[in-house]
Amino acid sequence: MNRLWPCLLLVLSLPVSAAGAAPSYVGTWFGTSQPYDKGAMYIDHMLANGEIHSQFRTCRNGKPLDDTEDGFWSEAGGTMTIRVAAHDGLPAPRIDVYRIVSFSGDRFSEIYLRLNYPYQPRRVDMGFKMPSCEFVS
């Protein structure tokens, strides 16, 4: 029993998400590429209350074209569902569904089912800013 006690303490001290051992997508994620623009970038702010706030940047001739989307996210059974409510502050409801391929804590891979398009965002600091177009144009 004395040998098991340190192991039990270690297991009890490990962080557990609200859904038990399920991966935590809560946080800020940065990715590149969109179905029709491989140079596009995005930042997803996924909140614990299910809100998502996304920023998008497309670069044209070194100039940024930015837009935003707001809505709600959920994950269940290896499927991520994003319910977009607004685009650039205007109502634009739609539902986007993704199949989660892998999750490692600081990266995940997903397939946008409607277009069979892969995304591979990485976790970044909450204060992460969108890169300048000078670096990608």
C-alpha positions as CSV (number, residue, x, y, z in Angstrom):
1,M,0.0,0.0,0.0
2,N,2.9,2.4,0.8
3,R,4.1,2.1,-2.8
4,L,0.7,2.9,-4.3
5,W,0.2,6.1,-2.2
6,P,2.7,8.3,-4.3
7,C,1.1,7.0,-7.5
8,L,-2.4,7.8,-6.3
9,L,-1.3,11.3,-5.3
10,L,0.3,11.8,-8.8
11,V,-2.9,10.7,-10.6
12,L,-5.1,12.9,-8.4
13,S,-2.8,16.0,-9.0
14,L,-3.2,15.7,-12.8
15,P,-5.5,18.3,-14.4
16,V,-8.8,17.0,-15.6
17,S,-11.1,18.8,-17.9
18,A,-14.8,19.3,-17.3
19,A,-15.6,16.4,-19.5
20,G,-13.3,14.0,-17.7
21,A,-10.4,12.8,-19.9
22,A,-11.8,14.5,-23.0
23,P,-9.3,16.9,-24.7
24,S,-9.7,20.6,-23.9
25,Y,-10.2,22.8,-27.0
26,V,-10.6,25.8,-24.7
27,G,-8.0,28.4,-25.6
28,T,-6.6,30.4,-28.5
29,W,-5.7,28.6,-31.7
30,F,-3.8,29.8,-34.8
31,G,-3.9,28.3,-38.2
32,T,-3.1,29.0,-41.8
33,S,-4.8,28.2,-45.1
34,Q,-8.4,28.3,-46.2
35,P,-10.1,26.2,-48.9
36,Y,-9.7,28.9,-51.5
37,D,-6.6,30.7,-50.2
38,K,-3.6,28.8,-48.9
39,G,-2.0,32.0,-47.6
40,A,-5.0,33.0,-45.4
41,M,-4.7,32.9,-41.6
42,Y,-7.1,32.6,-38.7
43,I,-7.2,32.8,-34.9
44,D,-10.0,31.0,-33.0
45,H,-10.7,32.0,-29.4
46,M,-12.6,29.1,-28.0
47,L,-14.1,29.9,-24.6
48,A,-15.1,27.5,-21.8
49,N,-18.7,28.7,-22.0
50,G,-19.0,27.5,-25.6
51,E,-18.4,30.8,-27.4
52,I,-16.0,31.1,-30.3
53,H,-14.6,34.4,-31.6
54,S,-12.7,34.0,-34.9
55,Q,-10.5,36.4,-36.7
56,F,-9.5,35.9,-40.4
57,R,-6.8,37.6,-42.5
58,T,-6.3,37.4,-46.2
59,C,-3.3,39.3,-47.7
60,R,-3.6,41.0,-51.1
61,N,-0.6,42.8,-52.4
62,G,0.9,43.1,-48.9
63,K,-2.3,44.6,-47.4
64,P,-4.5,42.8,-44.9
65,L,-8.2,42.0,-45.5
66,D,-9.6,41.1,-42.1
67,D,-13.0,39.8,-41.0
68,T,-14.5,38.2,-37.9
69,E,-17.0,35.5,-37.0
70,D,-18.7,34.9,-33.7
71,G,-20.8,32.0,-32.5
72,F,-20.7,28.8,-30.5
73,W,-18.7,25.6,-30.5
74,S,-19.2,22.1,-29.2
75,E,-17.4,18.8,-29.4
76,A,-18.8,15.4,-29.0
77,G,-17.8,12.0,-30.3
78,G,-14.9,13.2,-32.4
79,T,-17.0,15.9,-34.1
80,M,-16.6,19.6,-33.7
81,T,-19.6,21.8,-34.5
82,I,-19.3,25.5,-35.0
83,R,-22.6,27.4,-35.0
84,V,-21.7,30.8,-36.6
85,A,-24.1,33.6,-35.5
86,A,-22.4,36.7,-37.0
87,H,-19.9,37.6,-39.6
88,D,-18.3,41.1,-39.2
89,G,-21.0,41.8,-36.6
90,L,-23.9,41.1,-38.9
91,P,-26.2,38.1,-38.6
92,A,-24.9,35.2,-40.8
93,P,-26.2,32.0,-39.2
94,R,-24.7,28.7,-40.5
95,I,-23.4,25.4,-39.0
96,D,-20.0,24.1,-39.8
97,V,-19.1,20.5,-38.9
98,Y,-15.6,19.1,-38.6
99,R,-14.2,15.6,-37.9
100,I,-11.4,15.6,-35.3
101,V,-8.5,13.5,-36.7
102,S,-6.1,14.0,-33.8
103,F,-5.5,16.1,-30.7
104,S,-2.2,16.5,-28.8
105,G,-2.9,19.4,-26.4
106,D,-1.1,22.0,-28.3
107,R,-2.2,21.0,-31.9
108,F,-5.1,19.3,-33.4
109,S,-6.1,18.2,-36.9
110,E,-9.6,18.4,-38.2
111,I,-11.5,17.9,-41.5
112,Y,-14.1,20.4,-42.6
113,L,-16.7,17.9,-43.7
114,R,-18.6,20.1,-46.3
115,L,-15.4,20.6,-48.4
116,N,-13.3,17.7,-47.1
117,Y,-10.7,20.3,-46.2
118,P,-8.0,19.7,-43.5
119,Y,-7.1,22.3,-40.8
120,Q,-4.2,22.0,-38.4
121,P,-4.3,24.8,-35.8
122,R,-1.8,25.1,-33.0
123,R,-2.4,26.5,-29.5
124,V,-1.0,30.0,-29.0
125,D,-0.9,32.5,-26.1
126,M,-4.1,34.3,-25.5
127,G,-2.5,37.6,-26.5
128,F,-1.2,36.2,-29.8
129,K,-1.7,38.7,-32.7
130,M,-2.3,38.0,-36.3
131,P,0.9,38.1,-38.3
132,S,1.6,41.0,-40.6
133,C,1.0,40.5,-44.4
134,E,4.6,41.6,-44.9
135,F,5.7,38.2,-43.6
136,V,3.4,36.1,-45.9
137,S,2.9,38.1,-49.1
